[in-house]
Amino acid sequence: MRNLFLDPYAGSDIDRFVTKVLADLGKPDPPLRLVDVRELLRLDTSFYSSTDDSATREVVHKLKVAGQQVLARPSILKDVIGKLGLKALLLPDRRRILIDSETPDLKQRWSEAHEIGHDLIPWHADTMLGDNQSTLTPSCHQQIEAEANYAAGQLLFLGNRFVEESQSLVPGMEAVRTLQHRYSNTLTSTLWRYVELSSNAVVGGISGQRGQLSDRRVVPQIVL
């Protein structure tokens, strides 16, 4: 996806990193299996719960916040996760991605790809998640998050593969839904990418409607 915060030189480097990963995987067909990406990069995943202290005990001693080790009790990590709104974490020294188990499955897929993006980008090693605005200026934080999001999009939509396939379909929401299922990504991320990269004059939007059990139901719209 295009990103207003993305430096073109950084984007070019990230494209190169992602292209190498996809080439090493044999240029796979969609949907991309993130387990294959993790095996290639020697990454593991595990889950924590933003609502259950006991699920965070295994990682408490590894997370740093503003350069300080979080050691006292698991509830500190829970507080940090809540305040920063974290849905996933990368622990590079342990080669492990931690994902909030409360996140819906398809959104977990994006979160995992985002953390893989952090791991792929070498200059993110010294500015990992867990720092806050005391150690990262807001602009720097936006920059690294934009870069990780870009890497995630390039991975999950297989670089230019998505562009080529989207252009072969009749423009409209049916094309977006077809691509969503083919690439196994969320409707939101698929519509976003479809509109951003379309060669046609396309406007798209998504609104949320709350139904029973506080489920957020996505209502997509697209105008050609």
Secondary structure, DSSP 8 states (H G I E B T S, - for coil): ---TT--HHHHHHHHHHHHHHHHHTTS--SS--HHHHHHHHT-EEEEEBTTBGGGGGGGGGG-EETTEE--S-HHHHHHHHHHHT-SEEEEGGGTEEEEETTS-HHHHHHHHHHHHHHHH-GGGTTS-TT--TTTS-HHHHHHHHHHHHHHHHHHHTTTTHHHHHHHTS-SSHHHHHHHHHHHT--HHHHHHHHHHH-SS--EEEEEEEE-GGG-EEEEEEEE-
